[in-house]
Structures are given as structure tokens and as C-alpha cells.
């Protein structure tokens, strides 16, 4: 499975898969004792899907929550992180 996902399924990340009709999601996550497979579908509309780059999508917790609710997740872009500069 790790080869197909190109990631470690036991690291605690949530792996999300969307159907072609865009109205259903499947989530796969390791909880420490086994893999959990959950399904969610929308009665109306579809899940707005982020662009896939390098075979994966990275979302913040807020963006992920909005995606699961079927809402526009792009509006919750995380603020840019300023890198501290050495002042020595």
C-alpha cells in the first residue's frame, strides 16, 4: 500500500480519495491499532477538489474541515510563515 500511496500510511496522515462524480469521499487513516476507512457523500453538489501537484495535496486542518463540509476551502488559505532572520 505504501508504494501505491507513495507515502507512509502509518504516519497519522489522512488519505482522501474522491469519486469521479465528485460527490463522495473515502478517507483512510491509521489510528495506532488499525486502518480506518470512512466514507462521506453529499446529497447535493460536489466536493471542491484542490489541484494535485506531484501526486499529493497538502491541506491545513481548517482547509481539510472545509473540504469535508463541501465548502470552498481556498478561502481559508493559511497566512504565509515568516522565516526568522539571524541578526548577529
C-alpha positions as CSV (number, residue, x, y, z in Angstrom):
1,X,0.0,0.0,0.0
2,X,2.9,2.4,0.8
3,X,4.1,2.1,-2.8
4,X,0.7,2.9,-4.3
5,X,0.2,5.9,-2.0
6,X,3.9,7.0,-2.3
7,X,3.7,7.8,1.4
8,X,3.7,6.0,4.8
9,X,0.0,5.1,5.6
10,X,1.0,4.6,9.3
11,X,2.3,8.1,9.9
12,X,-1.0,9.6,11.0
13,X,-1.8,11.5,7.8
14,X,-5.3,11.3,6.4
15,X,-5.5,10.0,2.9
16,X,-8.6,11.3,1.0
17,X,-9.9,9.9,-2.3
18,X,-12.7,11.5,-4.3
19,X,-15.1,9.7,-6.7
20,X,-15.4,10.7,-10.4
21,X,-18.8,12.2,-9.7
22,X,-17.2,14.5,-7.1
23,X,-20.0,13.8,-4.6
24,X,-18.2,11.1,-2.4
25,X,-15.0,10.9,-0.4
26,X,-13.2,8.0,1.1
27,X,-10.8,8.7,4.0
28,X,-8.1,6.3,5.1
29,X,-6.2,6.9,8.4
30,X,-4.2,4.8,10.8
31,X,-5.3,5.2,14.4
32,X,-2.5,3.2,16.1
33,X,-4.3,-0.1,16.2
34,X,-5.6,-0.4,12.7
35,X,-6.7,1.4,9.5
36,X,-10.0,3.3,9.5
37,X,-11.9,3.6,6.2
38,X,-14.6,6.3,6.3
39,X,-17.0,7.4,3.5
40,X,-18.8,10.7,3.2
41,X,-21.1,11.8,0.4
42,X,-23.0,15.0,-0.3
43,X,-26.7,14.9,-1.2
44,X,-26.4,18.0,-3.4
45,X,-23.3,19.3,-5.2
46,X,-19.8,18.1,-5.1
47,X,-16.6,18.5,-3.2
48,X,-14.3,21.3,-4.5
49,X,-11.1,19.5,-5.2
50,X,-7.7,21.1,-4.9
51,X,-5.2,20.9,-7.7
52,X,-2.9,17.8,-7.4
53,X,0.8,18.5,-7.7
54,X,3.3,15.7,-7.5
55,X,0.6,13.2,-6.9
56,X,-0.4,14.7,-3.5
57,X,-2.4,17.6,-2.0
58,X,-1.4,19.2,1.3
59,X,-4.2,21.0,3.2
60,X,-4.2,22.7,6.6
61,X,-6.6,21.5,9.3
62,X,-9.0,24.3,8.5
63,X,-8.9,23.7,4.8
64,X,-9.5,19.9,5.4
65,X,-12.5,20.7,7.6
66,X,-14.0,23.0,4.9
67,X,-13.4,20.4,2.2
68,X,-15.2,17.7,4.3
69,X,-18.1,20.0,4.7
70,X,-18.3,20.6,0.9
71,X,-17.4,24.2,1.3
72,X,-14.9,26.3,-0.7
73,X,-11.6,25.6,1.1
74,X,-9.5,28.0,-0.9
75,X,-10.9,31.0,1.1
76,X,-9.0,29.7,4.2
77,X,-5.5,30.0,2.8
78,X,-3.0,29.8,5.7
79,X,-1.1,33.0,6.2
80,X,2.5,33.0,5.0
81,X,5.0,32.0,7.6
82,X,7.8,34.5,8.0
83,X,11.2,32.9,8.5
84,X,13.3,34.5,11.3
85,X,16.5,36.2,10.2
86,X,19.7,36.0,12.1
87,X,20.6,39.4,13.4
88,X,24.0,38.6,14.8
